[in-house]
Amino acid sequence: MTPLFRRRRREPAPGGPAKQRLVRVAVAMHQPEAEMLASLLDQLGIPVLIRRTTFDVPDMLAAGPRELLVPEDRAIEARALLDPLPSDEETS
């Protein structure tokens, strides 16, 4: 028995830009903090997307955590900018 609807893999158009996968590089506690971190990344030319991690409550406005997403190929550079101090794992 064949399914009525089949999912097709979407291939990028020939010669068109391929979609890049976005990865999370930071989590901000609220919108102003997320915008500050995004402006740091933007100054270096790293494209960034701010995404709310929880549901929207109109009374809270800019409150609530936000994720900062960047293209996968720029993630290492973005993490180095946002967290310049080496972690304990890197120093040992």
N, CA, C and O of each residue as an XYZ file, in Angstrom:
368
protein
N       0.829     -1.161      0.000
C       0.000      0.000      0.000
C       0.889      1.245      0.000
O       1.806      1.360      0.813
N       0.619      2.150     -0.892
C       1.438      3.349     -1.013
C       0.808      4.489     -0.226
O      -0.415      4.611     -0.168
N       1.648      5.323      0.379
C       1.097      6.461      1.115
C       0.517      7.497      0.151
O       0.976      7.644     -0.982
N      -0.490      8.200      0.623
C      -1.111      9.220     -0.219
C      -0.203     10.425     -0.423
O      -0.183     11.033     -1.493
N       0.536     10.752      0.608
C       1.431     11.900      0.517
C       2.851     11.430      0.766
O       3.121     10.725      1.739
N       3.724     11.808     -0.085
C       5.129     11.449      0.079
C       5.941     12.706      0.299
O       5.731     13.731     -0.349
N       6.854     12.604      1.209
C       7.743     13.740      1.443
C       8.893     13.659      0.463
O       9.511     12.612      0.275
N       9.156     14.783     -0.148
C      10.279     14.846     -1.074
C      11.404     15.641     -0.451
O      11.171     16.631      0.243
N      12.601     15.211     -0.697
C      13.746     15.988     -0.252
C      13.870     17.195     -1.155
O      13.830     17.093     -2.381
N      14.018     18.319     -0.527
C      14.157     19.542     -1.318
C      15.627     19.804     -1.583
O      16.410     20.028     -0.659
N      15.974     19.774     -2.799
C      17.343     20.048     -3.213
C      17.457     21.531     -3.542
O      16.514     22.115     -4.076
N      18.597     22.152     -3.232
C      18.752     23.560     -3.599
C      18.754     23.716     -5.111
O      19.225     22.846     -5.844
N      18.225     24.825     -5.553
C      18.189     25.087     -6.991
C      19.609     25.171     -7.520
O      20.489     25.708     -6.847
N      19.849     24.642     -8.728
C      21.204     24.713     -9.280
C      21.633     26.166     -9.432
O      20.916     26.982    -10.011
N      22.806     26.473     -8.907
C      23.331     27.818     -9.009
C      22.791     28.751     -7.941
O      23.269     29.878     -7.816
N      21.809     28.314     -7.171
C      21.230     29.145     -6.116
C      21.987     28.956     -4.814
O      22.757     28.008     -4.664
N      21.765     29.863     -3.877
C      22.468     29.724     -2.593
C      21.912     28.551     -1.802
O      20.700     28.343     -1.740
N      22.803     27.797     -1.206
C      22.394     26.674     -0.369
C      22.040     27.195      1.015
O      22.679     28.123      1.511
N      21.035     26.610      1.637
C      20.655     27.035      2.975
C      21.679     26.534      3.973
O      22.122     25.386      3.921
N      22.042     27.420      4.878
C      22.991     27.037      5.908
C      22.243     26.684      7.182
O      21.206     27.268      7.498
N      22.775     25.743      7.888
C      22.186     25.328      9.155
C      22.557     26.340     10.228
O      23.706     26.776     10.299
N      21.588     26.717     11.068
C      21.842     27.652     12.152
C      22.094     26.882     13.439
O      21.429     25.884     13.717
N      23.066     27.357     14.229
C      23.385     26.726     15.505
C      23.319     27.768     16.609
O      23.563     28.952     16.375
N      22.988     27.319     17.814
C      22.901     28.219     18.956
C      24.296     28.468     19.517
O      25.044     27.529     19.787
N      24.638     29.743     19.688
C      25.939     30.084     20.258
C      25.824     30.729     21.631
O      26.804     30.778     22.374
N      24.636     31.226     21.979
C      24.464     31.863     23.285
C      22.985     31.889     23.650
O      22.107     31.772     22.795
N      22.740     32.046     24.945
C      21.387     32.234     25.454
C      21.414     33.487     26.315
O      22.217     33.596     27.242
N      20.533     34.431     26.005
C      20.414     35.666     26.774
C      19.203     35.554     27.684
O      18.249     34.842     27.369
N      19.238     36.245     28.798
C      18.151     36.164     29.763
C      16.941     37.008     29.379
O      15.835     36.745     29.851
N      17.135     38.039     28.511
C      16.026     38.887     28.078
C      16.406     39.591     26.778
O      17.556     39.524     26.342
N      15.442     40.261     26.165
C      15.619     40.882     24.849
C      16.754     41.908     24.796
O      17.553     41.851     23.862
N      16.870     42.842     25.745
C      17.971     43.811     25.661
C      19.352     43.162     25.672
O      20.249     43.599     24.951
N      19.526     42.128     26.482
C      20.809     41.420     26.510
C      21.064     40.733     25.172
O      22.187     40.755     24.667
N      20.040     40.130     24.601
C      20.182     39.464     23.308
C      20.548     40.462     22.221
O      21.384     40.164     21.368
N      19.939     41.638     22.236
C      20.255     42.653     21.231
C      21.672     43.180     21.389
O      22.331     43.482     20.394
N      22.156     43.295     22.631
C      23.526     43.733     22.862
C      24.524     42.719     22.290
O      25.481     43.093     21.613
N      24.289     41.432     22.570
C      25.174     40.388     22.049
C      25.088     40.312     20.527
O      26.100     40.098     19.861
N      23.898     40.483     19.976
C      23.727     40.451     18.522
C      24.459     41.608     17.862
O      25.001     41.448     16.768
N      24.484     42.776     18.507
C      25.196     43.906     17.918
C      26.706     43.667     17.907
O      27.396     44.113     16.990
N      27.227     42.961     18.925
C      28.646     42.606     18.920
C      28.977     41.703     17.735
O      29.979     41.898     17.047
N      28.121     40.717     17.512
C      28.341     39.804     16.387
C      28.186     40.533     15.055
O      28.933     40.279     14.110
N      27.219     41.433     14.986
C      26.965     42.169     13.749
C      28.136     43.071     13.384
O      28.407     43.270     12.200
N      28.840     43.622     14.377
C      29.996     44.476     14.112
C      31.111     43.720     13.400
O      31.889     44.314     12.654
N      31.190     42.410     13.629
C      32.202     41.587     12.946
C      31.673     40.953     11.670
O      32.372     40.177     11.019
N      30.440     41.283     11.317
C      29.881     40.759     10.078
C      29.333     39.351     10.197
O      29.170     38.663      9.189
N      29.047     38.913     11.409
C      28.468     37.586     11.621
C      26.951     37.733     11.653
O      26.427     38.405     12.541
N      26.233     37.130     10.716
C      24.772     37.224     10.737
C      24.217     36.481     11.949
O      24.685     35.395     12.289
N      23.223     37.070     12.593
C      22.679     36.488     13.819
C      21.159     36.580     13.800
O      20.586     37.542     13.287
N      20.519     35.564     14.366
C      19.069     35.512     14.494
C      18.746     35.357     15.971
O      19.289     34.479     16.642
N      17.854     36.217     16.480
C      17.421     36.127     17.866
C      16.074     35.420     17.881
O      15.150     35.808     17.167
N      15.971     34.367     18.709
C      14.738     33.590     18.770
C      14.307     33.420     20.225
O      15.118     33.101     21.094
N      13.024     33.639     20.471
C      12.462     33.436     21.813
C      12.434     31.940     22.091
O      12.059     31.152     21.222
N      12.830     31.544     23.301
C      12.898     30.113     23.610
C      11.636     29.591     24.278
O      11.428     28.379     24.339
N      10.791     30.483     24.780
C       9.559     30.055     25.442
C       8.380     30.700     24.745
O       8.547     31.421     23.761
N       7.194     30.443     25.252
C       6.001     31.024     24.659
C       5.936     32.525     24.949
O       6.595     33.017     25.865
N       5.152     33.233     24.173
C       5.042     34.676     24.285
C       3.954     35.059     25.278
O       2.824     34.579     25.189
N       4.299     35.923     26.220
C       3.334     36.477     27.170
C       3.312     37.980     26.942
O       4.300     38.649     27.242
N       2.225     38.535     26.424
C       2.190     39.964     26.090
C       2.510     40.886     27.262
O       3.084     41.955     27.055
N       2.156     40.502     28.481
C       2.425     41.351     29.634
C       3.911     41.441     29.962
O       4.344     42.389     30.618
N       4.689     40.471     29.516
C       6.108     40.444     29.869
C       6.971     41.247     28.895
O       8.098     41.605     29.236
N       6.481     41.534     27.715
C       7.184     42.302     26.682
C       8.565     41.736     26.395
O       8.674     40.714     25.717
N       9.625     42.369     26.892
C      10.980     41.951     26.536
C      11.557     40.917     27.480
O      12.734     40.576     27.358
N      10.780     40.409     28.408
C      11.291     39.432     29.365
C      11.312     38.039     28.737
O      10.645     37.775     27.737
N      12.074     37.187     29.334
C      12.144     35.802     28.873
C      13.410     35.524     28.098
O      13.960     36.419     27.456
N      13.877     34.291     28.151
C      15.139     33.935     27.502
C      15.066     33.988     25.980
O      14.009     33.782     25.384
N      16.219     34.269     25.366
C      16.360     34.328     23.913
C      17.591     33.521     23.502
O      18.589     33.492     24.222
N      17.517     32.875     22.359
C      18.663     32.163     21.783
C      19.262     33.019     20.679
O      18.537     33.692     19.946
N      20.573     32.994     20.562
C      21.257     33.644     19.457
C      21.751     32.549     18.517
O      22.536     31.688     18.915
N      21.292     32.586     17.280
C      21.633     31.579     16.287
C      22.484     32.210     15.199
O      22.198     33.315     14.736
N      23.537     31.497     14.790
C      24.405     31.950     13.708
C      24.612     30.796     12.728
O      24.372     29.642     13.082
N      25.054     31.087     11.503
C      25.352     29.997     10.561
C      26.438     29.082     11.121
O      27.353     29.523     11.817
N      26.312     27.815     10.802
C      27.213     26.803     11.362
C      28.683     27.094     11.083
O      29.534     26.830     11.932
N      28.990     27.630      9.919
C      30.387     27.887      9.576
C      30.984     29.076     10.329
O      32.203     29.251     10.314
N      30.165     29.896     10.985
C      30.659     31.041     11.751
C      30.516     30.834     13.260
O      30.792     31.752     14.032
N      30.094     29.653     13.691
C      29.805     29.394     15.100
C      31.050     29.496     15.980
O      30.984     30.074     17.066
N      32.164     28.956     15.543
C      33.384     28.995     16.357
C      33.834     30.431     16.566
O      34.220     30.811     17.671
N      33.785     31.217     15.519
C      34.165     32.620     15.607
C      33.227     33.383     16.551
O      33.684     34.205     17.346
N      31.938     33.117     16.467
C      30.963     33.791     17.319
C      31.148     33.399     18.778
O      31.082     34.258     19.657
N      31.376     32.126     19.050
C      31.585     31.689     20.433
C      32.856     32.286     21.015
O      32.895     32.636     22.195
N      33.898     32.405     20.194
C      35.141     33.008     20.666
C      34.941     34.481     21.017
O      35.547     34.979     21.966
N      34.110     35.167     20.271
C      33.846     36.577     20.556
C      33.007     36.731     21.820
O      33.281     37.606     22.642
N      31.991     35.891     21.982
C      31.083     36.035     23.114
C      31.655     35.483     24.416
O      31.269     35.947     25.489
N      32.550     34.519     24.359
C      33.153     33.936     25.561
C      34.670     33.890     25.371
O      35.218     32.834     25.055
N      35.357     35.028     25.561
C      36.791     35.069     25.266
C      37.666     34.344     26.272
O      38.818     34.040     25.960
N      37.161     34.049     27.483
C      37.969     33.368     28.488
C      37.924     31.871     28.256
O      36.850     31.318     28.019
N      39.067     31.203     28.318
C      39.064     29.742     28.119
C      38.386     29.043     29.285
O      38.499     29.469     30.434
N      37.690     27.977     28.976
C      37.029     27.206     30.025
C      38.046     26.308     30.712
O      39.188     26.202     30.265
N      37.636     25.659     31.800
C      38.538     24.763     32.538
C      38.973     23.599     31.672
O      40.096     23.114     31.814
N      38.103     23.135     30.768
C      38.434     22.008     29.911
C      39.541     22.372     28.921
O      40.378     21.532     28.592
N      39.550     23.625     28.442
C      40.547     24.043     27.457
C      41.911     24.262     28.095
O      42.924     24.088     27.418
N      41.980     24.637     29.368
C      43.248     24.938     29.993
C      43.973     23.698     30.476
O      45.186     23.753     30.678
N      43.280     22.573     30.672
C      43.964     21.376     31.167
C      44.462     20.512     30.067
O      45.059     19.467     30.325
